[in-house]
């Protein structure tokens, strides 16, 4: 269990690079003449930032789980979760899906920014 949580945490930490790219694209869009593409790129960047924050939080949670700082049951209790039947592999898959969403949003954002020419 600890290895799976730690590997997931490391994967989530690697997503910081995608967040930096999205942040840069958002700044390019904000500094460009305002129009529909710029606004779309900024909105995509804001959505990506939401996922980046979630990913950073989840990375810390998985690091703490791997370090035996608390159990999944204690985490669920602290978060006041009602659906506590999710296994660690299910939680890892869910966290990894957040990275995929961040990557997709950033890729679309890059395509929109590329259209500025």
Backbone as a ProteinNet text record, in pm:
[ID]
protein_1_A
[PRIMARY]
XXXXXXXXXXXXXXXXXXXXXXXXXXXXXXXXXXXXXXXXXXXXXXXXXXXXXXXXXXXXXXXXXXXXXXXXXXXXXXXXXXXXXXXXXXXXXXXXXXXXXXXXXXXXXXXXXXXXX
[TERTIARY]
82.9	0	87.2	191.5	274.5	341.4	387.8	455.1	358.3	236.6	138.9	106.2	91.1	63	181.7	302.6	420.6	441.1	423.3	438.7	333.6	212.1	106.9	143.6	194.4	235.8	344.3	439.6	548.2	493.9	400.5	338.3	265.5	192.1	119	214.8	325.8	425.1	482.6	496.8	549.3	455.7	329.3	231	255	341.2	373.7	429.3	499.1	555.5	443.7	337.1	222.6	157.3	148.6	91.6	173.5	305.1	389.6	364.9	351	323.3	190.3	88.7	-42.3	-37.7	37.2	50.5	114.6	218.9	283.9	190.1	113.6	17.9	-90	-130.7	-230.9	-175.8	-51.2	11.1	24.2	61.1	68.6	-68.5	-171.1	-307	-348.9	-312.4	-351.7	-280.4	-161.6	-84.9	-111.1	-192.2	-227.6	-349.6	-370.9	-493	-616.6	-707.7	-825.7	-919.2	-956.9	-1050.7	-1098.1	-1181.7	-1237.3	-1128	-1023.4	-920.2	-845.7	-816.1	-746	-831.9	-956.5	-1047.7	-1061	-1072.1	-1082.3	-956.5	-839.5	-713.8	-703.8	-749.1	-746.4	-841.8	-959.7	-1055.7	-1004.2	-941.8	-881.7	-770.8	-694.4	-588.6	-642.2	-753.3	-814.3	-866.5	-926	-972.4	-853.3	-745.5	-625.1	-568.2	-573.1	-521.3	-601.7	-733	-814.9	-762.5	-740	-689.4	-550.3	-467.4	-332.2	-335.5	-427.2	-439.7	-487.4	-585.8	-634.2	-522.8	-444.5	-335	-230.3	-195.9	-97.3	-147.4	-275.2	-334	-327.8	-371.2	-370.7	-229.1	-131.5	7.1	48.9	14.4	49.4	-24.5	-150.2	-227.6	-163.5	-126.6	-65.5	72.5	146.5	275.2	253.2	151.7	121.3	74	-7.1	-50.3	69.7	159.3	277.1	368.6	372.1	454.2	385.9	271	194	162	138.4	100.8	-44.8	-124.3	-262	-309.4	-424.2	-481.5	-586.4	-629.5	-736.2	-862.5	-891.3	-1011	-1001.2	-883.2	-865.6	-878.1	-825.5	-839.5	-986.3	-1058.7	-1201.4	-1278.7	-1245.4	-1312.1	-1283.4	-1158.2	-1121.1	-1187.4	-1206.7	-1268.1	-1420.2	-1472.6	-1618	-1678.6	-1609.8	-1655.7	-1756.8	-1855.6	-1956.2	-1923.1	-1864.6	-1827.6	-1687.1	-1679.8	-1550.2	-1512.2	-1581.7	-1556.1	-1458.4	-1402.2	-1307.4	-1173.9	-1123.3	-994.3	-880.9	-761.8	-646.1	-621.5	-627.8	-608.5	-711.8	-835.5	-937.6	-903.3	-856.4	-818.7	-698.1	-604.8	-487.2	-529.2	-617.8	-667.7	-739.6	-819.1	-889.4	-793.5	-689.8	-589.3	-515.9	-485.2	-415.9	-505.2	-635.3	-727.7	-723.3	-698.6	-684.8	-568.2	-459.2	-342.9	-378.1	-453.3	-495.3	-581.4	-672.5	-756.4	-671.8	-574.2	-484.9	-408.6	-360.1	-284.5	-372	-494.4	-586.3	-619.5	-652.4	-683.2	-564	-444.8	-325.2	-296.8	-318.6	-299.1	-396.8	-521.5	-620.9	-584.1	-540.3	-498.2	-382.1	-286.7	-172.8	-219.2	-315.2	-369.6	-437.5	-510.1	-578.6	-474.7	-372.9	-269.2	-194.1	-173.7	-104.8	-184.8	-315	-399.9	-394	-320.8	-313.3	-248.5	-169.1	-96.4	-185.5
-119.1	0	125.2	126.7	246.3	277.5	173.3	195.6	257	207.6	260.9	407.2	439.3	577.6	667.6	620.1	702.1	723.8	620.5	634.7	730	720.6	813.3	956	975.6	1110.1	1164.6	1083.1	1128.8	1164.5	1083.4	1114	1247.4	1269.4	1394.8	1513.1	1496.8	1604.3	1639.9	1541.1	1566.7	1656.1	1658.7	1742.1	1890	1925.4	2066.6	2131	2051.9	2104.2	2147	2069.8	2104.3	2231.9	2243.8	2364.4	2487	2476.4	2590.4	2630.7	2531.4	2560.6	2633.7	2584.4	2648.3	2790.1	2809.7	2943.7	3038.3	2991.5	3073.2	3105.6	3006.9	3030.5	3130	3122	3215	3357	3372.7	3505.2	3559.9	3474.5	3517.4	3565.6	3490.3	3528.1	3659.2	3677	3798.7	3921.7	3902.8	4014.4	4037.9	3954.4	3969.2	4059.7	4112.6	4192.2	4107.7	4167.7	4093.6	4066.8	3945.2	3897.6	3761.4	3698.9	3569.3	3465	3455.6	3355.8	3382.9	3508.5	3540.9	3505.2	3539.7	3509.7	3358.9	3286.5	3140.2	3081	3132.1	3080.7	3111.1	3227	3262.5	3172.6	3150.2	3062.7	2919.4	2872.5	2738.7	2733.4	2842.5	2849.9	2848.1	2914.7	2913.8	2774	2708.3	2570.6	2479.2	2497.8	2418	2443.9	2568.6	2602.3	2530.9	2519.1	2444.4	2300.6	2236.2	2099.1	2093.4	2192.2	2194	2201.5	2279.3	2289.8	2157.2	2097.7	1966	1862.2	1864.4	1768.9	1789.3	1913.7	1941.8	1892.3	1913.6	1864.9	1712.9	1647.7	1502.3	1446.8	1513.9	1467.9	1464.4	1569.2	1574.4	1466.2	1443.6	1338.5	1202.5	1172.8	1042.9	1030.6	1140.4	1138.2	1104.7	1166.6	1140.1	996.3	945.1	804.9	711.9	741.1	656.3	661.2	776.2	791.2	746.7	684	634.9	744.7	865.8	975.4	962.4	898	865.7	757.7	699.9	595.8	657.2	579.4	625.3	653.7	568.4	588.5	719.2	750.3	875.7	995.6	982.2	1089.9	1112.9	1004.9	1017.9	1080.6	1041.4	1096.9	1246.7	1285.1	1426.7	1510.6	1451.9	1523.8	1513.1	1440.7	1422.2	1359.9	1260.2	1191.5	1084.9	1072	968.4	841.7	856.4	740.5	697	609.7	567	427.6	377.6	241.6	236.3	350.1	349.8	292.5	200.2	139.2	233.7	204.8	287	285.4	170.1	172.6	260.9	260	346.9	493.8	524.9	662.9	706.1	616.5	647.2	672.7	589.8	611.3	745.5	779.8	907.8	1025.1	1015.4	1122.6	1135.1	1023.2	1026.1	1085.1	1065.7	1127	1278.9	1332.4	1477.3	1528.4	1452.9	1492.4	1489.5	1390.5	1382.5	1502.6	1539.7	1657.4	1783.8	1797.6	1913.1	1916	1801.7	1795.1	1828.7	1780.6	1809.5	1958	2014	2158.1	2241.1	2203.8	2277.6	2261.9	2143.7	2122.9	2207.7	2210.6	2293.2	2440.6	2479.3	2617.5	2653.1	2563.1	2588.6	2604.7	2524.8	2539.4	2673	2717.6	2848.5	2959.4	2952.8	3056.9	3057.2	2940.3	2931.1	3000.4	3006.6	3069.9	3222	3279.4	3425	3491.8	3422.3	3482.9	3546.8
0	0	0	78.1	85.1	-47.3	-117.1	-244.9	-345.7	-352.5	-446.9	-416.1	-289.2	-249.7	-282.4	-257.5	-284.1	-433.8	-512.7	-658	-713.1	-662.6	-705.1	-667.2	-547.5	-503.8	-595	-631.6	-720	-858.3	-908	-1037.5	-1031	-924.3	-908.2	-897.6	-829.8	-818.9	-955.6	-1042.3	-1176.8	-1257.3	-1220.9	-1291.3	-1267.8	-1173.7	-1150.8	-1278	-1358.1	-1484.1	-1579.1	-1582.3	-1666.8	-1614.6	-1483.8	-1422.8	-1460.9	-1457.5	-1496.2	-1641.1	-1729.7	-1870.2	-1883.1	-1815.3	-1821.3	-1766.3	-1659	-1601.8	-1703	-1770.1	-1873.3	-1987.3	-2030.8	-2139.1	-2096.4	-1971.3	-1919.7	-1919.1	-1880.7	-1881.6	-2023.3	-2116.9	-2257.7	-2303.8	-2269.2	-2309.6	-2243.9	-2116.8	-2045.6	-2100.8	-2154.4	-2208.6	-2357	-2417.2	-2558.5	-2572.1	-2691.1	-2712	-2678.5	-2603.2	-2559.5	-2676.5	-2684	-2784.1	-2737.9	-2817	-2778.6	-2752.4	-2838.5	-2809.7	-2677.9	-2650	-2525.6	-2404.4	-2411.3	-2300.5	-2282.6	-2393.7	-2386.2	-2323.3	-2362.8	-2307.4	-2157.9	-2117.4	-1975	-1896.4	-1948.3	-1879.2	-1870.1	-1977.4	-1973.8	-1869.7	-1860.2	-1761.1	-1619	-1596	-1462.9	-1427.4	-1525	-1501.2	-1473.5	-1547.9	-1525.4	-1386.6	-1341.9	-1208.6	-1100.3	-1119.4	-1024	-1012.8	-1127.3	-1124.5	-1063.1	-1089.9	-1034.2	-881.5	-828.3	-682.5	-624.6	-689.2	-644.3	-648.9	-755.6	-771.6	-662.2	-633.6	-528.6	-392.8	-366.3	-241	-234.7	-342.8	-345.2	-332.3	-392.8	-381.5	-234.8	-162.6	-20.2	58.5	24.3	92.6	69.6	-54.8	-83.8	-19.4	-11.3	59.5	207.2	265.9	406.6	427.4	335.4	345.3	335	241.6	224	346	411.6	531.2	659.2	645.8	761.7	862.1	813.3	903.2	947	861.2	893.8	798.2	828.7	743.6	651.4	555	465.3	546.5	643.3	725.9	804.4	857.1	930	837.2	716	618.2	585.1	555.4	523.1	638.7	759.2	876.6	889.2	869.9	880.2	771.5	654.4	541.8	544.5	643.7	658.1	532.6	480.4	359.9	395.1	307.6	329.5	252.2	132.9	52.1	92.7	191.3	243.1	194.6	96.5	49.9	-67.2	-108.8	-219.9	-174	-252.8	-219.9	-259.3	-211	-246.6	-397.7	-465.7	-611.1	-683.8	-636.7	-696.3	-674.2	-555.4	-524.4	-608.8	-629	-712	-856.1	-908.4	-1045.3	-1056.5	-957.6	-958.7	-957.4	-877.4	-871.4	-1004.4	-1065.6	-1195	-1304.2	-1293.1	-1389.6	-1380.3	-1261.5	-1247.3	-1331.5	-1333.7	-1414.2	-1562.8	-1603.7	-1744.2	-1779.7	-1691.2	-1717.4	-1727	-1638.4	-1642.6	-1774.1	-1817.2	-1942.5	-2062.6	-2063.1	-2174.2	-2178.4	-2063.6	-2058.7	-2105.6	-2064.6	-2103.3	-2252.3	-2307	-2450.7	-2532.1	-2490.2	-2560.1	-2545.9	-2427.2	-2404.2	-2496.9	-2513.4	-2602.2	-2746.7	-2789	-2925	-2943	-2841.3	-2849	-2854.6	-2770.8	-2770.2	-2903.5	-2958.5	-3089.3	-3199.1	-3182.7	-3284.5	-3280	-3185.8	-3172.7	-3292.6	-3366.2	-3478	-3579.1
[MASK]
+++++++++++++++++++++++++++++++++++++++++++++++++++++++++++++++++++++++++++++++++++++++++++++++++++++++++++++++++++++

